[in-house]
Amino acid sequence: MAAPLAVWGYAGRAVYLRPCTARCADSRGWGRAMQRRIVDYGTDQAGEPIAVLDCGHPQHIRDNPPFINRPWIHTEQNRGGMLGTVLECMRCEEEPRTWRSLALGDGLLAEGPLREIEEAFATAFADAGRPLSMAVWKRHDLENSLHCEVSVYFSPGADSVARAFDARPCAKPARANLELLGGDARSWEVLL
């Protein structure tokens, strides 16, 4: 049986469909993007209004009846009343969902590689517009070893940096003993 199709984009009168995946399917099998809350407002380079979502991604918020009805975008008071409202973030839907980790070994020997990862991440993070969905953590682990073992964990948004260092897929790390190596401090709430 073929995978159900999900509405993916609208351009003029054409509706584009894509196969729906298990991670985005609702009970009917139709696609649904990641639900994110509005935390701020702004404008893009063309002066179009945008909402900043709690994942850090911008989302255009247009009032274009009868297709999109958002009369609340026209005044600051009405926009303020919509803070916390949930919108679908298509960028989060398109990003990879895989966490990655890299074991650096002995803590005494890990400082050089940690610096390299931190520098590469800082450049990629700035180029991406500093999204909350992009972060790197490190953990010093003393369990089951006579010396400290250092591991680095890359959020799914930091996939390109993780792949550059040949980090391997892993489960989302537990928060215990993690230290933020790169990214926005608010990433703790968004990602872990």
N, C-alpha and C positions, 0 to 999 in steps of 0.2 A: 504494500500500500504506500502510495506517495505521501510525503510530508505535506501537511496543510500549508496553505499560503497565507502570508501576513501582509497587510498593507504596509508598504515601506516608504513610499514617497508620493508626492502629488505635484505635478507640474502642468499647469493649465488644466486641461480636461483629462489628461492621461494619468491613470493610477498604476504605479509600478508595484509588482508583487514579488516577494522572495519567499523561499521555503522557510517555514517557521521552525525554530529549534526548541529543544526541550527547555532551555533556560529562560526563554521569553514567552512560552506558550501559556495561555490561561486555560481554564477548564474546557473551553470550546476548541482549543487548538489554535486560536488566532493570536498573533504576536502582540506583545505589549513591551514598550520600552521601560527602562529603569525609572522608577518613581523617585524624584528628588524635590526637596523643598526650596522655595525662593528665600534667599538670605539678603539680597541687595539688588539694586537697580543701577543702570547706567545706559550708555549709548555706544553703538559701534562706530567705526570710522566714518560711516556714511550718515551718522546722526540718527539711525534707527534705534528705537528703545530695546533694551535687553534686560533680562532678569539674570542675576548671578545665582546659580543653584548651589546647594550645600556640597556638591561634589567639586565645585570650583569652575565648572563649565558655564559659559554664557549661553543663553537661550533667547532668540528673538521673541518678543511679545508684541504682536501686531493686532490691531483692531481692524479687521477686514470682513465686515458682514457681507453676505450671509455665511461665508465659509468659516470665519473665526470671529467670535464675538467677545471682545475684551474691552468694553468701554471704560473699565477701571484704570487703564494705562494712561489716560489723559491728564490726570491730576495727581500731584504728589500725595495728597491726603488719601485718595483711593488706592494708590499703589502701596502706601504704608499699611493699609488695612489688609492687603493681600500677602504681606510677608508671612512665610510659613506655609503658603499654599503649595500643593504638590503639582509639579509639571513632569512630563516625560522627557528624560534626557537621552536623546539619540546618540550623543557622543559616548556616553557611558555604555550604551548598548553595543556600539561598534568596537570599543576597546577590548583588548584581550582580558580574560578573566583568570588567568593563571598566575599564581604567586610563584616566585623563583627564589632559590637560595644558592649560596656559594659558601662552601667550607674553606676558610683560609688557613686553618690549622693553628699552630702554636701562636699564642698572643704576642710573644716577643718578636715574631717574624711577620706579623700581620700588619704592622704599621704602614709599610710601603704600599701594599695592595689596597689598604683602606683609603690611603690618600689618593691613589689613582681612581678608585671608585667614586670617592667624594668629588673629585674634580670633574670627572666625566658626567656624573649626575648633575652637578651644578650647572654645567653648560646646557645639557638637555632640558633641565627643569626651566631655566630661563627662556630657552627657545620655545618651549611649549606653553609659555605664559603663566608659569607657576601654579598649575592645577593642584587642587587638594587630593586628587586621585593618584598623584605621583609622589612616591616617597621611598626611602631606603632606611632600613634599620639594621643595627648590629647587635649581636649577643655574645657575651663572654660566658662560656660554659665551663664549669669546673667539675661537673658530674662525670663519673666513669673515667677519670683521667687524672694523672699526676700533675698535669699542667693545664693552663687555660687554653681552651679551644675557641676560636672566633668564627662565627658564622654571620653572613650578611643576608638579609631578606629584602627582596625587591617587590613592591606592590605591582599589581597587574598594569597600572599606568606607566610603570618604569620598565616595561618589557624590553624596549630597544637597548637600554643600558645593560640590563641583565643579560641579554643575548650577547652583547659585545664582550662580556666577561665570562661567557660560557656557563652562566648559572643554570641550574637544573630545576625543572618544575617541582613544586612542593605544596603541601597544604598551607593554609594561612597559619602563621605562627601565633602561639599564645603570647599575650602581652608581657608575661613575667620576664623580668631582666632584659627587656629590649631597650635599646637607646636609639633615638632618632639620629641617623647619620646625615640625612639630607631630605629636604622637603619642608613643608609648612607644619608648624606644631599642631594645627587643627586637623591634620591628617589622622591623628590618633582616634578622634571621634568618628571620622568618616570611614576609615579603613579597618580599624581593629576593634 
